[in-house]
């Protein structure tokens, strides 16, 4: 890959690592972020000693890093700490579908800004495979600290903020060129199935993502089917029992429903920190089978990706509990049509049967925890939260029914 061809969007290279690491060591923002993540309940009088301690730990952990691989190895320890502290059980499956010598383009549902790809890469390493490069939106690069951390961690930039038809086309073509060339050079890629996180729980692949992948090869006369076959697309399902950002997402959904939504400064950083630090319950990653069929168009391919992503999504009890809450809410407010009520009842029955092996006391405890979680938020947000948790289960039901 040319030394300057993709400088605007590529991850950092090894020769750039020492200077970036030095910036991180000197960053006051990193110290404060680490305190927020690791000591969220610390009292203000502990701020100064914690600052000194955390800065010392950062310097110790980053000292001597010269390459991207070394940085990722150190960050793996941090991720293991995150798993230990905030995830009840982390599991992954499907790695038997992958071969060490083959580069893949992993296309997954998207819940958490940084953890989705980080946990997938962790699973890949545990399976003896190389990590994937990560597609990130340029909205995350407005914060220099986040930009440095992500680009050190093999992230490349999706320029979503460009305006004008020509500029957007050029940015998408450059992105397509980068991904196709990275794949040709043996590097795997992770990209979300649609722009941004699925805040409503609908994991539906946007065909525009697949069309973007074909933009550059199309200019070289390569067909859509041949391009997708070369990229070795792999659907990935990421399932969180609890979403640490569910309240933030519900507030955004409500704001979008009522008016034009404008993201406030620091909102992405807050979501990243909450996603890392707060409890998530169980988390499961299911790596699907690489798509072997030839697909002539993006719509057919999107449906094939969705079929695996939705089928392999692991449903946890909060999804069933959310449906039960929606049923009760609909009955009380008489706000559901008969067909909607019947659909919710059918899904609740199927999910109840699937969870029949779960200890009744454990289910009762989870029901109480879920109700308590909802009670922390105003009533107008609770409906959005319930739908957020229920929709993945409803999607599984709809796909199984069709």
C-alpha positions in Angstrom: 0.0 0.0 0.0 1.4 3.4 -1.0 3.0 5.3 1.8 0.8 8.4 1.3 -2.2 7.1 -0.6 -4.5 6.7 2.4 -2.9 9.0 4.9 -6.1 10.8 5.7 -8.0 7.6 6.7 -5.5 4.8 7.6 -4.5 3.6 11.0 -1.2 4.7 12.5 1.9 2.8 11.3 4.7 1.4 13.5 7.0 4.3 12.8 4.4 6.8 14.1 3.7 4.8 17.3 6.4 6.3 19.7 5.2 9.9 19.1 1.6 9.0 19.6 2.4 7.0 22.7 4.2 10.1 24.1 1.1 12.2 23.5 -0.9 9.7 25.4 1.5 9.7 28.3 1.3 13.5 28.5 -2.5 13.6 28.1 -4.5 15.0 31.1 -7.7 13.9 29.3 -6.5 10.2 29.3 -5.8 10.4 33.1 -9.3 11.8 33.7 -10.9 9.2 31.4 -9.1 6.3 33.2 -10.2 7.7 36.6 -13.8 7.8 35.3 -13.7 4.2 34.0 -11.7 2.6 36.9 -12.8 4.7 39.9 -16.3 6.1 39.0 -17.3 6.4 42.6 -14.2 8.1 43.9 -14.7 11.1 46.2 -13.4 14.5 45.1 -10.8 14.6 47.9 -9.1 11.6 46.3 -8.8 13.4 42.9 -5.1 14.5 43.4 -3.7 11.2 44.7 -5.7 9.3 42.1 -4.4 11.6 39.3 -0.8 10.9 40.3 -1.4 7.2 40.7 -3.2 6.8 37.4 -0.6 8.9 35.5 2.1 6.6 36.9 0.1 3.6 35.8 -0.3 5.0 32.3 3.4 5.7 32.0 4.3 2.3 33.2 1.8 0.5 30.9 2.8 2.5 27.8 6.5 2.6 28.4 8.6 1.1 25.7 5.8 0.5 23.1 7.2 0.8 19.6 4.7 -1.0 17.4 0.9 -1.2 16.9 1.1 -4.9 17.8 2.7 -4.0 21.2 0.1 -1.4 21.8 -2.7 -3.9 21.1 -1.1 -6.4 23.5 -1.1 -3.9 26.3 -4.7 -2.8 25.5 -5.7 -6.5 25.7 -4.9 -6.4 29.4 -7.1 -3.4 29.8 -9.9 -5.1 27.9 -9.5 -8.2 30.1 -10.0 -6.0 33.1 -13.1 -4.5 31.5 -14.5 -8.0 30.9 -13.7 -9.1 34.4 -15.3 -6.0 36.0 -18.3 -5.2 33.9 -19.3 -8.5 32.1 -20.8 -11.4 34.0 -19.9 -13.9 31.3 -18.2 -13.3 27.9 -18.6 -16.1 25.4 -17.9 -16.4 21.7 -18.4 -19.1 19.1 -18.1 -19.8 15.4 -14.3 -19.4 15.1 -14.2 -22.8 13.5 -15.6 -21.1 10.3 -12.4 -19.1 9.9 -8.9 -19.9 8.5 -5.8 -18.2 9.8 -4.4 -17.5 6.3 -7.6 -15.9 4.9 -8.5 -12.2 5.3 -12.2 -11.5 6.1 -14.5 -8.6 6.1 -16.6 -9.0 9.3 -20.0 -7.3 9.1 -21.8 -7.1 12.4 -24.6 -5.5 14.2 -23.5 -2.5 16.2 -24.3 -1.7 19.8 -21.3 -0.1 21.4 -18.9 2.4 19.8 -15.7 0.7 20.8 -16.5 -2.6 22.5 -18.1 -4.4 19.6 -15.0 -4.5 17.5 -12.7 -4.7 20.5 -14.5 -7.8 21.8 -14.5 -9.4 18.3 -10.8 -8.8 18.0 -10.3 -10.3 21.5 -12.2 -13.4 20.4 -10.1 -13.6 17.2 -6.9 -13.5 19.2 -8.2 -16.2 21.6 -8.8 -18.3 18.5 -5.3 -17.8 17.3 -6.2 -15.3 14.5 -5.0 -11.8 13.7 -7.0 -8.8 14.7 -9.1 -6.9 12.2 -8.8 -3.3 11.2 -11.8 -1.3 12.4 -14.0 1.2 10.5 -14.8 4.2 12.6 -16.8 7.4 11.8 -14.9 10.7 11.6 -17.3 12.1 14.3 -15.1 10.3 16.8 -11.9 12.1 15.6 -13.0 15.5 16.9 -11.4 14.5 20.2 -7.6 14.1 19.8 -7.3 11.6 22.6 -10.0 9.3 21.1 -8.5 9.7 17.7 -5.1 8.7 18.9 -6.3 5.7 20.8 -8.5 4.4 18.0 -6.0 4.9 15.2 -3.3 3.2 17.3 -5.7 0.3 17.6 -5.9 -0.4 13.9 -8.9 1.9 13.2 -9.4 3.6 9.8 -11.7 6.5 9.2 -15.1 6.6 7.5 -15.6 10.3 6.4 -19.3 10.7 7.1 -19.2 14.5 7.7 -18.3 15.5 4.2 -20.9 17.5 2.3 -21.7 17.8 -1.4 -22.4 14.9 -3.8 -19.0 14.9 -5.4 -17.1 15.0 -2.1 -19.2 12.2 -0.6 -18.6 10.1 -3.7 -14.9 10.7 -3.5 -14.8 9.8 0.2 -16.8 6.6 -0.3 -14.6 5.6 -3.2 -11.4 6.2 -1.2 -12.9 4.1 1.6 -13.9 1.3 -0.8 -10.4 1.4 -2.3 -8.8 1.2 1.1 -10.9 -1.8 2.3 -10.4 -3.7 -1.0 -6.7 -3.1 -1.0 -6.3 -4.0 2.7 -8.2 -7.3 2.0 -6.0 -8.0 -1.1 -2.9 -7.5 1.2 -4.2 -10.1 3.7 -5.7 -7.8 6.4 -9.1 -8.4 7.8 -11.7 -5.6 8.3 -14.6 -5.0 10.7 -17.4 -2.7 9.7 -20.9 -2.2 11.1 -23.9 -3.3 9.0 -25.2 0.2 8.9 -24.1 3.7 9.8 -24.0 4.3 13.5 -25.3 2.1 16.4 -28.7 0.4 16.1 -30.1 2.4 19.0 -33.6 0.9 18.4 -32.4 -2.7 18.4 -33.2 -3.3 14.7 -30.2 -5.1 13.2 -30.8 -4.5 9.6 -27.9 -4.3 7.0 -28.0 -1.1 4.9 -27.4 -2.1 1.3 -25.5 1.2 0.8 -22.6 -0.3 2.9 -22.3 -3.1 0.4 -22.6 -0.8 -2.5 -19.7 1.2 -1.0 -17.5 -1.9 -0.9 -18.1 -2.3 -4.7 -17.4 1.4 -5.7 -13.7 1.0 -6.3 -13.7 -2.5 -7.9 -16.5 -1.3 -10.2 -14.2 1.4 -11.6 -11.8 -1.4 -12.4 -14.6 -3.4 -14.2 -15.1 -6.0 -11.5 -18.6 -7.2 -10.9 -20.5 -6.9 -7.6 -20.6 -10.7 -7.2 -16.8 -11.0 -7.8 -16.0 -8.2 -5.4 -18.1 -9.7 -2.6 -16.6 -13.2 -3.2 -13.0 -11.7 -3.0 -13.8 -9.9 0.3 -14.9 -13.1 2.1 -17.8 -11.5 4.0 -18.5 -12.9 7.4 -21.7 -11.9 9.4 -21.2 -11.4 13.1 -23.8 -11.2 15.9 -22.9 -9.3 19.1 -25.4 -9.6 21.9 -25.4 -7.7 25.2 -27.7 -8.7 28.1 -27.8 -5.1 29.2 -26.8 -2.0 27.3 -24.9 0.5 29.5 -26.1 3.3 27.2 -29.7 2.3 27.0 -30.9 5.5 28.7 -28.8 7.7 26.5 -30.1 5.9 23.4 -33.7 6.2 24.5 -33.2 9.9 25.1 -31.8 10.3 21.6 -34.6 8.3 20.1 -37.2 10.5 21.9 -35.4 13.7 20.8 -35.3 12.5 17.2 -39.0 11.7 17.3 -39.9 15.1 18.6 -37.5 17.4 16.7 -34.3 17.6 14.7 -31.7 15.9 16.9 -28.3 17.7 17.4 -25.6 15.7 19.1 -24.1 17.6 22.0 -20.4 18.0 22.6 -18.8 15.1 24.4 -21.8 12.8 23.8 -19.7 10.1 22.0 -17.0 10.2 24.7 -19.6 9.7 27.4 -21.1 6.8 25.5 -17.6 5.2 25.1 -16.8 5.6 28.8 -20.2 4.3 29.9 -19.9 1.4 27.5 -16.6 0.4 29.0 -17.2 1.0 32.6 -20.9 0.1 33.4 -22.3 -3.5 33.9 -23.3 -5.3 30.7 -24.4 -8.7 32.2 -23.6 -11.5 29.7 -22.1 -10.8 26.3 -21.9 -13.2 23.4 -20.3 -13.0 20.0 -21.3 -15.5 17.3 -19.1 -15.5 14.2 -21.3 -16.7 11.3 -20.3 -18.8 8.3 -18.5 -16.9 5.5 -21.0 -16.2 2.7 -20.2 -18.6 -0.1 -23.0 -17.9 -2.6 -22.6 -15.3 -5.3 -25.0 -12.3 -4.9 -25.8 -10.2 -7.9 -27.0 -7.2 -6.0 -26.7 -5.5 -2.6 -30.3 -6.1 -1.5 -30.0 -9.9 -1.8 -26.6 -9.9 0.0 -28.0 -7.7 2.8 -30.8 -10.2 3.3 -28.3 -13.0 3.5 -26.2 -11.1 6.1 -29.3 -10.3 8.1 -30.5 -13.9 8.1 -27.3 -15.0 9.9 -26.9 -11.9 12.2 -30.5 -12.2 13.4 -30.5 -16.0 13.7 -27.2 -16.0 15.6 -28.2 -13.1 17.9 -28.3 -14.6 21.5 -31.5 -13.5 23.3 -31.2 -12.9 27.0 -34.1 -12.6 29.6 -34.3 -8.8 29.4 -35.7 -9.1 25.8 -38.6 -11.3 27.1 -39.1 -9.1 30.1 -39.3 -6.0 27.7 -42.0 -7.8 25.6 -44.0 -8.6 28.8 -43.8 -5.0 29.8 -44.9 -3.8 26.4 -47.9 -6.2 26.5 -48.9 -4.9 29.9 -48.4 -1.3 28.8 -50.5 -2.0 25.6 -53.3 -3.6 27.5 -53.4 -0.8 30.1 -53.4 2.0 27.4 -55.3 0.1 24.8 -52.6 1.3 22.4 -51.9 -1.9 20.5 -53.8 -3.2 17.5 -55.0 -6.8 17.7 -52.4 -8.1 15.3 -49.6 -6.3 17.3 -50.9 -7.8 20.5 -51.0 -11.3 19.0 -47.5 -10.9 17.7 -46.1 -9.9 21.1 -48.0 -12.7 22.8 -46.7 -15.3 20.3 -43.1 -14.1 20.8 -43.4 -14.0 24.5 -44.7 -17.6 24.5 -41.8 -18.8 22.3 -39.2 -16.9 24.4 -40.8 -18.2 27.6 -40.5 -21.8 26.3 -36.8 -21.2 25.3 -36.1 -19.9 28.8 -38.0 -22.6 30.5 -34.8 -24.2 31.7 -33.7 -21.1 33.6 -34.2 -21.2 37.3 -37.5 -19.5 38.3 -35.8 -17.6 41.2 -33.2 -16.4 38.8 -35.8 -15.2 36.4 -37.7 -13.5 39.2 -34.5 -11.7 40.2 -33.9 -10.6 36.7 -37.4 -9.3 36.4 -37.0 -7.3 39.5 -33.6 -5.9 38.3 -35.1 -5.0 34.9 -38.1 -3.2 36.5 -35.7 -1.3 38.7 -33.6 -0.4 35.7 -36.6 1.0 34.0 -37.7 2.9 37.0 -34.6 5.1 36.9 -35.9 6.8 33.8 -39.0 8.9 33.1 -42.0 7.2 31.6 -41.6 8.8 28.2 -38.2 7.1 27.9 -39.3 3.8 29.1 -41.2 2.9 26.0 -38.1 3.5 23.9 -36.0 1.3 26.2 -38.5 -1.5 26.1 -38.6 -1.5 22.3 -34.8 -1.4 22.3 -34.6 -4.6 24.3 -37.6 -6.3 22.6 -36.8 -5.6 19.0 -34.0 -8.2 18.6 -36.3 -10.9 19.8 -39.1 -9.7 17.6 -36.7 -9.7 14.6 -35.9 -13.3 15.3 -39.6 -14.2 15.4 -40.3 -12.4 12.2 -37.4 -14.0 10.4 -38.4 -17.5 11.6 -42.0 -16.8 10.5 -41.1 -15.8 7.0 
